[in-house]
């Protein structure tokens, strides 16, 4: 009978620890942080399209596009573009989320990317 009491006590104790872990807010905080950084990357891409305009992006050379993206990048969002095998830059260190947008023009296909950087 004493063995049964100890076994029940162990099961109750393990259940308590599992419940604490399952209902802990840290998982929700991490998930909401990742979603916030993803939204930041998407919003930055939208602002990027509105800034120079689609017509400028269509007519600009890859060098001009890369220069614009480098000037618009900051410590929270880094931009890049890819056209065929040519890319401005790769994923930066500390990137936690990304978003991309493909623009298909008659003369070329341009893939714009935004990486959200982890907040310190």
Beta strands, then each sheet from edge to edge (+ up, - down):
strand 1: 77-83
strand 2: 86-87
strand 3: 95-104
strand 4: 109-117
sheet 1: 2+ 1- 4+ 3-
end
